[in-house]
Every structure is written in structure tokens, then in C-alpha cells.
Amino acid sequence: MDLKTFLVFTAVLLHTTLGFPIQENYGNSTTTTEPTQVTIQEDIYESHPPTETDYEEEVIFNRILKVNKDSSQLLQEGDIVPQRSRSAINCRNRHCNWPQSSDGIVRVPYVLDPTYEENHIKVIQDAMAEFETLTCINFVKRRTERDYLSIKSADGCWSNYGKVGGGQTVSVMKGGCMWKGIIQHELDHALGFLHEHSRSDRDKYVKIMWEYISLADRADFRKFENSNNLGLPYDYSSVMHYGPHTFTNTTGKATIVPIPDESVHIGQRQGLSNLDVAKINKLYNCSRCSTILDTASGSLKSANHPRNYSDNTNCVWLIRTRSRKISLHFQAFDLQTTRGCQGDYVKVYDGASKSSAVLMDKTCGSKIPNDIVASSNLMLIEFVTDGVDTASGFQATFTSGRSEKKENVRERKTIYIKSTCVLPSSLHVLGKTLFEEVTFDITGQSCIDTIYSFQKMRPCSSQIVSQVIPRFHSLPCLSDVCHSKTCAIKGVINLMLLLVLVAQ
């Protein structure tokens, strides 16, 4: 049997096997449920198994419009609360900005809707944390401040423009606004930023296709001739940019087209861009050294490397990819050596803020650190220097998703199975603790290797569930592909089971 025939036969066999009903054992009784989803992909994903967010291909603003279409709030440009006291939605003087403290930090007080649950609060605070990491904006819990943000689950995703005084509402509805990018978009409005396409110079960068915009929506595409562009470039990838088809009245027809290159992607779905960060820092006179790295792989280095870096530096790099498990590899490392690395150092965090878990504590000297792997698609690298000595610094590369080590294979196929409920976060299997994800690499004499990747999905009720899985020698309740058995695992969360068939 040749390789291709074998792979097709095996895929069909597995598909058929996994299509059988799944037995769920409750004590001595057994119930049966059908698998929720089984699909076959021709190529292996270089990121984590697809989740709900991966299937949402809309830019941030289109998501906002979907939620706001039924909102009773009067809105301009889809999500901005109009201010009667301003003749135009523009503010070039300081009274629209939040005040800056003597230490250079802009502290924006806020209160959260008491109806938010723990998971809602985490999404909001994670979105806020990126502002604190990359800019001098700190969102702080309100004490007695007169002016503050009241973040509520109202009817939509919307905000006022700039500081308006008193308790101003930022609506982050539980039903549809709980995305980091949406929250950052609305907070950016509250900090004093308009939509990118409203800039006075927008006609140099985009063409508005008026023929595909209904009369009722044309006001949402106006530009402000006296907008404060801060002397920074137009940003096609801004978290504040409309999508190409926003407000279109004709399916498939764009309302905003980049010029001169129509292929340039506009809008995005991840969050703040580097230019968004630069604009915040310039508007608020922030002296920050920060960079977002949002590609699947890339590199970073200290300033001037391989020449010596400067004294009194404090820089951060936020690696933010669409893939799971960022890996960081240092290629060169030479920093001033001090006791406890209290002078110059590099520190790495497992997340987007300095309050995240530490992956590598303060490190200095000339020994190249070991490779570092994050638990998610976020990693923060901090580089601090004092005013004493300098050295050549560091250079590093990063990758995301699957390991850089490639199996010696000629063909792969991937099967995704989305079941009902399985795997609690505290379950121990093979000595590993499962939190958000764990991957088992099973090798053996068979020509099929299987990689099982478990990922949290939506919460569901606690139950005992069993899953038909081919060949898993390391668990006694499962056997090989020819004699599949069921294995009961207690669980309260959904399972995304990834089987990768690798031909040898």
C-alpha cells in the first residue's frame, strides 16, 4: 500500500471511528451523545486549535456595529456619544485630556459595573494592562475623584470622546463587547482619539466609496479639517480604523479603499497598534520606549546592538501573536554585571503586563539565557539600564505556534473534534498540570504519531465524559487505533481535541 493510499485509508478509518456516539458514564449508568463537530483540514495549523475567536474574521469596528445596531443610545460614527457643548467632535486643547501627575503618569480613575462577572473583569483589566505596559496611561480604581470612567454593561459598545467631566459612561456590554480590541477602542475614544479615517489628511491614504454608502450613513465618513494628527503617519492597522466594508449598502463592495495600493489591509482585530501607542504617548507627553511585535515570528534587540546600548534605558517589547505558546531564543547577550542584576537587566513576563507571572527574572552578565516559552500568545520583555556601565546588549528571535523543530515527514492531515465537556483545569495527566492547554506527543513503532492538544472552550456543567480516542498508550483506559476504547475523565470545560496524522 503506497503512502497516499495509506493516509486516505487511515483518515477515513479515524473519521469513522470518531464519528461514533460518545459514551458518558455516570456511576453505573451510561448515556450516549453525538460528537459536536468533526472536520478535516489538509494542512496543520501553526497556531493553537481554532477557537471561537479564530472563526470571527471581522475587524473590531464591524463587531461594534453589529452590537450597536439595536442600541437606544444616540451615537456618531457608530460608537461615539455626541457632546452638545462641542461644535465639532474635535478637541485641540488640554481640557479634553486626562491630567498628568508630576511623575509623568496619567491616572484615569474608573468604576466597574457590579453585574460584571469575574471573566468579564479579567477581559477588561487585560485590555487596560496593555495601556499601562506600553504608555503612561494607568487605569486606576476610583476612590473619591470627581472625573472618572463608569464602565457599564449598557446597550452596546460606545464611549464619549475625551474627558467630559464627572462619571462618564463607557459601555462594554456583556453580550457582545467583551473583546480586548473593542474595549481598547472605546477606551481610546475616552482618552481623546477619533476614528482614523476621520483625519484631515485621510484623502491621501484612503478613498471613500460614496456610491456604496447610504445617505443616512454618510455623516459617519466625514473628516475633520482641524483634527489633531500629532504629526504621526496615517495608520491603516489602527485599532481605531473602520473596516473596508463598514456601513456598505452593497454586499461585497468596500466603502474604504486604501490608496495607492488597494491590497493594503485596513482595520484589525487584535488591539492597539504601534502607531496607536505612539499617538497616546505623544498626546500625553509620555516618555516611553515600547514596541508591539504582532507577527508569527520575528526578532528584537537592544538599541545600537552590537554596539553598546545607552544608559538609563527602560524599554519593553510586547509580543502578541495569534498563535499559542511564544518561544523566545536569545542569540546574543552581554549586559553589565551587578550583584542581583540590580543595574542593567532583562526580565521576561508570561503575559502582557509587569504584573504577569515571571518567566525569566532579572538577568545580566554574558551568559546566554535558555530558551523561554510562554503559556499563551502574549510575552513581555523588559530591558532596563542604569547610568553606570554599558555593554553590547542582546539580540533575540521569537516564534509562535508549533515548535521550530520539524518532523521528517512528507504529508500531514489534521482532524479537529469539538466535544461537549471534558478536562478540569486541575487534572493531572502524565505528571503535567492542565491549565489552559496541554499537548501530549505520543511516539511509537506505528507509522501514525498522534498529538493531542486540549484547549479551554466555553464553560459547561460538571459531568463525567468519555471520548473515543485512537491509540494513546500512556493512558491505560485507551488502546490502539484498531481496538478503540473509551476513557472517562471528569470535567467542567469544553475540549478541543487535535489529532495530527504524521506519515513516516
MOJO-V151275 format. One record per backbone hydrogen bond with DSSP energy under -0.5 kcal/mol. CO is the residue of the C=O (numbers start at 1). NH is the residue of the N-H. E is the energy in kcal/mol with one decimal. If there is no record, write none. Layout:
co->[CO & CO]
nh->[NH & NH]
e->[E & E]
This chain:
co->[2 & 3 & 4 & 5 & 6 & 7 & 8 & 9 & 10 & 11 & 12 & 13 & 14 & 15 & 17 & 22 & 23 & 24 & 24 & 25 & 26 & 29 & 31 & 33 & 37 & 39 & 41 & 46 & 51 & 51 & 53 & 55 & 59 & 60 & 61 & 62 & 63 & 64 & 65 & 67 & 68 & 76 & 76 & 79 & 80 & 80 & 81 & 82 & 83 & 85 & 88 & 93 & 94 & 96 & 99 & 101 & 105 & 105 & 106 & 106 & 107 & 108 & 109 & 110 & 111 & 113 & 117 & 118 & 119 & 120 & 121 & 122 & 123 & 124 & 125 & 126 & 127 & 128 & 128 & 129 & 130 & 131 & 131 & 136 & 136 & 138 & 138 & 140 & 146 & 148 & 149 & 149 & 150 & 150 & 151 & 152 & 152 & 154 & 156 & 156 & 158 & 159 & 160 & 166 & 166 & 168 & 169 & 170 & 170 & 171 & 173 & 173 & 177 & 179 & 180 & 181 & 182 & 183 & 184 & 185 & 186 & 187 & 188 & 188 & 189 & 189 & 195 & 196 & 198 & 199 & 201 & 202 & 202 & 205 & 206 & 207 & 207 & 208 & 209 & 210 & 212 & 214 & 214 & 215 & 217 & 218 & 219 & 223 & 224 & 227 & 229 & 234 & 235 & 236 & 238 & 240 & 243 & 244 & 244 & 245 & 247 & 250 & 255 & 257 & 260 & 261 & 268 & 273 & 274 & 275 & 276 & 277 & 278 & 279 & 280 & 281 & 282 & 286 & 288 & 289 & 291 & 292 & 293 & 298 & 300 & 302 & 304 & 313 & 314 & 315 & 316 & 317 & 317 & 318 & 318 & 319 & 324 & 326 & 327 & 328 & 329 & 332 & 334 & 336 & 338 & 339 & 345 & 346 & 347 & 348 & 348 & 349 & 349 & 353 & 357 & 357 & 360 & 363 & 365 & 372 & 376 & 377 & 379 & 380 & 381 & 382 & 383 & 384 & 386 & 391 & 393 & 394 & 395 & 395 & 396 & 397 & 398 & 399 & 404 & 407 & 411 & 413 & 414 & 415 & 416 & 417 & 417 & 418 & 418 & 424 & 427 & 427 & 429 & 432 & 433 & 436 & 438 & 439 & 440 & 440 & 441 & 442 & 447 & 447 & 449 & 450 & 450 & 451 & 452 & 452 & 454 & 458 & 463 & 463 & 465 & 467 & 467 & 472 & 475 & 479 & 480 & 485 & 487 & 489 & 490 & 490 & 491 & 492 & 493 & 495 & 495 & 496 & 497 & 497 & 498 & 499 & 499 & 500 & 501 & 501 & 502 & 503]
nh->[6 & 7 & 8 & 9 & 10 & 11 & 12 & 13 & 14 & 15 & 16 & 17 & 18 & 19 & 20 & 33 & 466 & 26 & 31 & 27 & 29 & 26 & 24 & 22 & 418 & 416 & 414 & 402 & 54 & 55 & 56 & 57 & 63 & 64 & 65 & 66 & 67 & 68 & 69 & 70 & 71 & 79 & 80 & 159 & 76 & 82 & 161 & 84 & 86 & 87 & 90 & 96 & 97 & 163 & 107 & 104 & 101 & 107 & 108 & 138 & 109 & 140 & 149 & 142 & 151 & 116 & 121 & 122 & 123 & 124 & 125 & 126 & 127 & 128 & 129 & 130 & 131 & 131 & 132 & 133 & 134 & 135 & 137 & 106 & 138 & 108 & 140 & 110 & 148 & 168 & 111 & 151 & 152 & 170 & 113 & 154 & 172 & 156 & 158 & 173 & 171 & 81 & 162 & 148 & 168 & 150 & 160 & 152 & 172 & 158 & 176 & 177 & 179 & 183 & 184 & 185 & 186 & 187 & 188 & 189 & 190 & 191 & 192 & 193 & 162 & 192 & 198 & 199 & 224 & 202 & 204 & 205 & 206 & 259 & 208 & 209 & 257 & 210 & 212 & 213 & 249 & 217 & 218 & 218 & 220 & 221 & 222 & 225 & 227 & 229 & 232 & 236 & 238 & 267 & 241 & 196 & 246 & 255 & 256 & 248 & 214 & 253 & 209 & 207 & 262 & 264 & 60 & 277 & 278 & 279 & 280 & 281 & 282 & 283 & 284 & 286 & 285 & 288 & 290 & 316 & 318 & 294 & 320 & 398 & 396 & 305 & 307 & 385 & 289 & 383 & 291 & 319 & 381 & 293 & 320 & 379 & 401 & 374 & 399 & 372 & 397 & 395 & 393 & 338 & 341 & 342 & 384 & 363 & 382 & 359 & 360 & 351 & 380 & 356 & 350 & 359 & 348 & 346 & 335 & 328 & 326 & 321 & 319 & 349 & 317 & 347 & 315 & 345 & 312 & 309 & 334 & 302 & 331 & 332 & 300 & 329 & 298 & 327 & 406 & 409 & 503 & 501 & 41 & 499 & 39 & 419 & 497 & 36 & 37 & 427 & 429 & 434 & 432 & 429 & 435 & 456 & 454 & 441 & 442 & 452 & 443 & 450 & 449 & 504 & 502 & 442 & 452 & 453 & 440 & 454 & 438 & 494 & 465 & 491 & 489 & 469 & 487 & 475 & 478 & 471 & 483 & 469 & 467 & 465 & 423 & 424 & 463 & 460 & 422 & 419 & 497 & 498 & 417 & 499 & 500 & 415 & 501 & 502 & 413 & 503 & 449 & 410]
e->[-2.5 & -2.6 & -2.5 & -2.6 & -2.8 & -2.9 & -2.4 & -2.5 & -2.9 & -2.9 & -2.7 & -2.6 & -3.2 & -1.0 & -1.3 & -2.4 & -0.7 & -0.5 & -2.9 & -0.5 & -2.2 & -2.5 & -3.1 & -3.7 & -1.7 & -2.1 & -2.2 & -0.6 & -0.6 & -1.0 & -0.8 & -1.0 & -1.5 & -1.9 & -2.4 & -1.8 & -1.8 & -2.5 & -1.1 & -0.8 & -1.9 & -1.4 & -2.4 & -2.1 & -3.4 & -0.5 & -0.5 & -0.5 & -1.4 & -0.5 & -2.8 & -1.2 & -1.5 & -3.4 & -0.5 & -2.1 & -2.8 & -0.8 & -0.6 & -3.0 & -0.7 & -1.7 & -2.6 & -2.6 & -2.6 & -1.8 & -2.4 & -2.1 & -1.7 & -2.2 & -2.8 & -2.5 & -2.0 & -2.1 & -2.1 & -1.1 & -0.8 & -0.6 & -1.7 & -2.4 & -2.3 & -2.5 & -0.5 & -2.8 & -0.5 & -3.0 & -0.7 & -1.8 & -0.5 & -2.3 & -2.4 & -0.8 & -0.7 & -2.0 & -1.9 & -1.3 & -3.6 & -1.4 & -0.6 & -1.1 & -2.4 & -2.6 & -0.7 & -2.4 & -1.1 & -3.1 & -0.6 & -1.9 & -0.6 & -1.2 & -0.6 & -2.2 & -2.5 & -2.5 & -2.6 & -2.1 & -2.3 & -2.4 & -2.2 & -1.6 & -1.8 & -1.3 & -0.6 & -1.7 & -3.1 & -1.5 & -1.7 & -1.6 & -2.8 & -1.4 & -1.8 & -2.1 & -2.6 & -3.0 & -0.5 & -0.6 & -2.3 & -1.4 & -2.0 & -1.9 & -2.2 & -1.6 & -0.8 & -0.9 & -1.5 & -1.8 & -1.2 & -0.7 & -1.9 & -1.1 & -2.0 & -0.6 & -1.4 & -2.8 & -1.6 & -1.3 & -1.2 & -2.9 & -1.7 & -1.9 & -0.6 & -2.4 & -2.5 & -3.0 & -0.8 & -1.4 & -2.4 & -2.2 & -2.3 & -2.4 & -2.1 & -2.5 & -2.1 & -2.8 & -2.2 & -3.5 & -1.2 & -1.1 & -0.7 & -2.0 & -3.0 & -0.6 & -2.8 & -2.5 & -2.9 & -1.8 & -2.9 & -2.6 & -0.7 & -3.0 & -1.7 & -0.7 & -2.5 & -3.0 & -0.6 & -1.9 & -2.8 & -3.0 & -2.1 & -2.4 & -2.7 & -2.0 & -2.5 & -0.6 & -2.1 & -1.0 & -2.4 & -1.7 & -3.2 & -2.4 & -1.9 & -1.4 & -1.8 & -1.6 & -3.7 & -0.5 & -2.5 & -1.8 & -2.8 & -3.4 & -1.5 & -1.8 & -3.1 & -3.0 & -2.3 & -2.4 & -2.7 & -2.6 & -2.3 & -2.1 & -2.3 & -2.1 & -2.6 & -1.8 & -2.4 & -3.1 & -2.0 & -3.0 & -0.5 & -1.9 & -1.5 & -2.3 & -2.8 & -2.1 & -1.6 & -0.7 & -2.7 & -0.8 & -0.9 & -1.4 & -0.5 & -1.8 & -2.1 & -1.9 & -0.6 & -1.3 & -2.0 & -0.5 & -0.7 & -1.6 & -0.6 & -0.9 & -0.5 & -0.5 & -0.7 & -1.7 & -0.5 & -0.6 & -2.0 & -0.5 & -1.0 & -0.9 & -0.5 & -1.9 & -2.7 & -0.7 & -0.6 & -1.5 & -1.8 & -0.9 & -1.1 & -0.9 & -1.0 & -1.7 & -0.5 & -1.0 & -2.0 & -1.6 & -5.2 & -1.3 & -0.6 & -0.6 & -2.2 & -0.6 & -0.5 & -2.2 & -0.6 & -0.7 & -1.2 & -0.6 & -0.5 & -0.6]
